[in-house]
């Protein structure tokens, strides 16, 4: 047998070998609970109005410009439907409808405004669509109780490996993204921990250089080693304990929503698939009998199993390639933001900036400065100040708003000063380029100026500047505070 055929045979065996459904069912239930909590957290009309509907302009993701906002009451209904879907997923009833409903509800909220981008929203969407194909409801569920003839004790191996593979991708690309000069010099965490961490009461300890480097290299080593640690049975318990410490520390230091709890819940998929059954048998002997996983699957490998497996392969291929797209651009991804989203780049840059937009009449040459507060919320102003693709959208919005029918399009120029990871502020956008004439589909944005300043490591930065703010003279003239500490 050739090596190729042997590999295909082994892959097929791994994909369709029976695995206990109980571990998958626990992940399903925890996932449902997190959805319920997230929907409850955002269901208040005041929060909805502040974060999702109280604005004039909605920034769009490419290819999803057609997504339009609903009224606050409509958004509230979306979150209620999301919570009901989470409850159904938890109970394991109306499972396919519930997973699809959850996927579309959170996708709508996610795509409504690009300034609301969060990695954990993206990951929850991925899990919802994956679980649509996975029969996680066929055991340890209300569905299995009501339909015992359709209940399963085991599932095809791909059902569990699908979720494992997705988490492997997240951790692997998180580690790869940290292998850059800024992270290695401790700059992002110096700013995040020193100035953007929540009030912990131990700021003096967190502000010390040894702690900064401990967190910097500890975070990199964790992302690199946690997956091998979880896959190897001997080190699995230690790896999960490290996960608990890592994610609880993130929750303690940073305001990152349910992401730590989501990762802790879903990482249990790396345990032995029968771990819930064995755990309960420890307290209730002989009540949850072990199943024979060497026996063939109690059901045929049907059409939906093959569709699910094929969809998984296509999805994982995309997930493995798409985060690498930033290598197609010559610029530093943290600076230009090209390829930053959807690539598991988390806590890698601290950026502060200010963008001044100017409108020029091409016929008269008259130039006026735009008051961004007339059109944007404070959250949007903060976001677009250092994200070129959002600046471009705002420039197009201003062009369309200030151009009458049969007139030459208004010209929009921006003077943007940005400080990244402690560097002195410098221009992000070429102020000579008329952004109104730049296409949203342009590849390799030459109107984004390159990052020219070298990085300071955390120790030199602290010794030279101390824990204080400092104006760069050029940036001061543009009205921006540059962080140099």
WOBELRA-V53514 format. One record per residue. N is the residue number from 0. RES is the residue in one small letter. OMEGA is omega in whole degrees, -180 to 180 (NA if undefined). D_FIRST is the distance of its C-alpha to the first C-alpha in Angstrom with 1 decimal. Layout:
n=(N N)
res=(RES RES)
omega=(OMEGA OMEGA)
d_first=(D_FIRST D_FIRST)
//
This chain:
n=(0 1 2 3 4 5 6 7 8 9 10 11 12 13 14 15 16 17 18 19 20 21 22 23 24 25 26 27 28 29 30 31 32 33 34 35 36 37 38 39 40 41 42 43 44 45 46 47 48 49 50 51 52 53 54 55 56 57 58 59 60 61 62 63 64 65 66 67 68 69 70 71 72 73 74 75 76 77 78 79 80 81 82 83 84 85 86 87 88 89 90 91 92 93 94 95 96 97 98 99 100 101 102 103 104 105 106 107 108 109 110 111 112 113 114 115 116 117 118 119 120 121 122 123 124 125 126 127 128 129 130 131 132 133 134 135 136 137 138 139 140 141 142 143 144 145 146 147 148 149 150 151 152 153 154 155 156 157 158 159 160 161 162 163 164 165 166 167 168 169 170 171 172 173 174 175 176 177 178 179 180 181 182 183 184 185 186 187 188 189 190 191 192 193 194 195 196 197 198 199 200 201 202 203 204 205 206 207 208 209 210 211 212 213 214 215 216 217 218 219 220 221 222 223 224 225 226 227 228 229 230 231 232 233 234 235 236 237 238 239 240 241 242 243 244 245 246 247 248 249 250 251 252 253 254 255 256 257 258 259 260 261 262 263 264 265 266 267 268 269 270 271 272 273 274 275 276 277 278 279 280 281 282 283 284 285 286 287 288 289 290 291 292 293 294 295 296 297 298 299 300 301 302 303 304 305 306 307 308 309 310 311 312 313 314 315 316 317 318 319 320 321 322 323 324 325 326 327 328 329 330 331 332 333 334 335 336 337 338 339 340 341 342 343 344 345 346 347 348 349 350 351 352 353 354 355 356 357 358 359 360 361 362 363 364 365 366 367 368 369 370 371 372 373 374 375 376 377 378 379 380 381 382 383 384 385 386 387 388 389 390 391 392 393 394 395 396 397 398 399 400 401 402 403 404 405 406 407 408 409 410 411 412 413 414 415 416 417 418 419 420 421 422 423 424 425 426 427 428 429 430 431 432 433 434 435 436 437 438 439 440 441 442 443 444 445 446 447 448 449 450 451 452 453 454 455 456 457 458 459 460 461 462 463 464 465 466 467 468 469 470 471 472 473 474 475 476 477 478 479 480 481 482 483 484)
res=(x x x x x x x x x x x x x x x x x x x x x x x x x x x x x x x x x x x x x x x x x x x x x x x x x x x x x x x x x x x x x x x x x x x x x x x x x x x x x x x x x x x x x x x x x x x x x x x x x x x x x x x x x x x x x x x x x x x x x x x x x x x x x x x x x x x x x x x x x x x x x x x x x x x x x x x x x x x x x x x x x x x x x x x x x x x x x x x x x x x x x x x x x x x x x x x x x x x x x x x x x x x x x x x x x x x x x x x x x x x x x x x x x x x x x x x x x x x x x x x x x x x x x x x x x x x x x x x x x x x x x x x x x x x x x x x x x x x x x x x x x x x x x x x x x x x x x x x x x x x x x x x x x x x x x x x x x x x x x x x x x x x x x x x x x x x x x x x x x x x x x x x x x x x x x x x x x x x x x x x x x x x x x x x x x x x x x x x x x x x x x x x x x x x x x x x x x x x x x x x x x x x x x x x x x x x x x x x x x x x x x x x x x x x x x x x x x x x x x x x x x x x x x x x x x x x x x x x x x x x x x x x x x x x x x x x x x x x x x x x x x x x x x)
omega=(180 180 -179 179 178 179 180 180 180 178 179 179 179 -176 -173 175 -179 176 -178 -177 -171 179 177 -180 178 177 177 -178 178 177 178 179 179 176 179 -180 -179 180 178 -177 -176 -172 180 -178 179 178 179 -179 -179 -169 -172 -174 -175 -177 180 -176 174 180 -170 167 179 -177 180 179 -177 -179 -176 -178 172 174 176 178 178 176 179 177 177 -180 177 177 177 179 177 177 177 177 179 177 179 -178 -179 177 -176 -165 -178 178 -177 -179 179 177 178 -179 -177 179 -177 176 179 179 -179 -174 -175 -179 -176 179 178 -178 174 -179 -176 172 -179 -179 177 177 180 -179 -180 179 178 -175 174 -178 -174 -177 -177 -178 -173 177 179 -176 175 177 180 179 -178 -179 -176 -180 177 -179 180 172 -178 179 175 -176 -178 -180 179 -179 176 180 177 -177 179 178 175 179 -179 -178 -177 -180 173 178 -180 -179 -179 -178 176 -171 -180 -179 -177 178 174 -173 -178 -177 176 180 -177 -177 -176 -171 -176 176 177 -178 -175 -177 180 -176 -178 178 -178 -177 -178 -176 179 179 178 -179 176 179 -177 -176 174 178 178 180 178 -179 -180 -168 -174 -179 174 179 180 -178 -180 -173 -176 -176 -173 -178 179 -179 -179 175 176 178 178 180 -178 -176 175 176 177 179 -178 -174 -170 176 -176 171 -175 -175 180 -179 177 -179 178 -180 -175 180 177 178 179 176 171 -173 -178 -171 179 179 180 179 -180 177 179 -179 -179 -175 174 178 180 -172 177 179 -179 -178 176 178 178 178 -177 178 180 174 -171 -177 -177 176 180 176 179 -180 179 178 178 -179 179 -180 -177 176 178 -179 179 -175 -173 179 -179 -173 -178 176 177 -178 -178 -172 175 -171 180 -179 -176 -178 -180 -178 -178 -179 178 -177 178 172 -172 178 -176 -180 174 -175 176 -178 177 180 178 -179 179 180 -179 175 -177 -180 -177 -177 -180 -178 176 177 -178 173 -175 -178 177 -173 -173 171 180 178 180 178 179 -177 -174 -177 -178 179 -174 -177 175 176 -179 177 179 178 178 177 180 178 -178 -177 -175 177 178 179 177 175 172 -176 176 179 -178 177 -178 174 -172 178 -174 172 -180 176 172 178 173 -177 173 -178 176 -176 176 -176 -180 -176 175 -177 179 -178 -179 -180 177 -177 -178 -180 -180 -170 -179 180 173 -178 -179 176 -173 -174 178 -179 168 172 -172 -176 180 -180 -178 -178 -176 -172 -176 -176 -178 176 -180 177 164 -171 -180 179 179 180 179 176 -179 176 -180 -178 178 -175 NA)
d_first=(0.0 3.8 6.6 8.2 6.4 6.4 9.9 11.0 10.2 12.1 14.7 15.3 15.7 18.2 19.9 20.7 21.1 24.8 27.2 30.9 33.1 36.1 35.2 34.5 37.8 39.7 38.4 39.5 42.9 43.5 42.5 45.0 47.7 47.2 47.6 50.7 52.2 51.3 52.9 56.0 56.3 56.5 58.4 61.9 63.6 65.0 61.6 60.3 63.3 63.0 59.2 58.2 61.3 64.2 63.5 64.2 61.1 57.5 54.9 51.8 48.1 46.9 45.8 47.7 51.2 51.9 51.9 55.6 57.5 59.0 62.3 62.4 62.6 59.6 57.5 58.8 57.5 54.1 54.0 55.3 52.5 50.1 51.5 51.5 47.8 47.2 49.1 47.0 43.8 45.2 46.1 43.0 45.0 44.8 41.7 40.1 43.6 44.4 41.4 41.9 45.6 45.1 42.8 45.2 48.3 47.1 45.6 49.1 50.8 48.3 48.7 52.4 53.4 51.2 53.6 52.4 48.8 47.4 43.9 44.1 45.1 42.0 39.7 41.4 40.9 37.1 36.9 39.0 36.8 33.6 35.2 36.1 32.5 32.1 33.5 35.4 38.4 37.0 37.9 40.8 42.8 45.8 43.5 41.7 45.2 46.5 43.5 42.1 40.1 38.1 37.8 34.4 33.7 30.3 28.7 25.1 24.0 24.2 27.9 28.5 26.0 27.7 31.0 29.5 27.8 31.1 33.0 30.5 31.3 35.0 35.2 33.0 35.0 38.2 37.4 36.5 39.8 41.8 40.7 43.7 47.0 49.2 47.2 46.8 50.6 51.3 53.1 51.8 52.3 55.6 56.9 55.1 56.2 59.5 60.7 58.5 57.6 59.4 62.5 61.1 64.1 62.3 62.5 63.9 60.9 58.4 60.3 59.7 57.5 55.5 54.7 53.6 51.2 50.0 49.1 47.7 45.2 44.7 43.7 41.2 39.7 39.6 37.6 35.1 34.6 35.3 31.8 30.0 32.9 32.4 28.6 29.1 30.8 33.2 34.6 34.6 38.2 39.5 37.7 39.2 42.6 42.4 41.6 44.7 46.8 45.4 45.9 49.2 50.5 49.5 51.3 54.3 54.6 53.7 54.3 50.8 51.1 48.6 45.7 45.8 45.9 43.1 40.8 41.8 41.3 37.8 36.5 36.7 33.4 31.7 33.2 31.4 31.4 33.7 36.3 39.1 38.8 38.8 41.7 43.8 43.1 44.6 47.9 47.7 45.9 44.2 45.1 41.7 39.3 35.7 33.0 29.9 27.0 24.5 25.6 24.1 26.0 29.3 28.9 26.5 24.5 27.1 27.9 29.6 26.7 24.4 27.4 27.9 24.4 24.4 27.9 26.8 24.1 26.7 29.3 27.4 26.5 30.2 31.4 29.3 30.7 34.3 35.7 34.9 37.2 40.2 38.6 39.6 43.2 45.1 47.3 46.9 45.6 48.1 50.9 50.0 48.0 45.6 42.3 43.8 43.5 40.3 38.7 39.6 42.3 44.5 47.8 47.2 50.5 54.1 55.9 59.6 61.2 63.7 63.5 66.7 66.4 69.0 69.8 71.3 73.1 72.1 75.4 77.9 75.8 76.9 74.5 74.4 72.4 70.5 71.0 67.4 68.8 70.2 66.7 64.3 64.2 64.4 60.7 59.8 62.1 60.5 57.0 57.7 59.6 56.4 53.8 54.0 52.2 54.8 57.6 56.5 56.6 60.0 61.2 60.2 61.9 65.1 65.0 64.8 67.5 69.9 69.5 71.6 71.0 71.5 71.8 69.7 67.1 68.3 66.8 65.2 65.0 63.9 64.9 62.3 62.4 59.6 59.0 55.5 54.7 58.3 58.8 62.0 62.0 61.3 61.0 57.7 58.6 60.3 63.8 64.4 61.6 62.7 60.0 61.3 59.9 56.4 53.7 51.7 48.5 49.2 46.2 47.0 50.5 52.8 55.7 54.3 55.8 53.6 54.0 56.1 57.2 55.3 54.4 56.6 55.0 56.3 58.5 60.2 60.7 62.5 64.5 65.6 66.4 66.6 66.0 68.0 67.7 68.8 69.6 68.2 71.2 69.4 67.7 71.1 72.6 69.8 70.5 67.4 67.1 64.6 63.1 63.4 63.5)
//
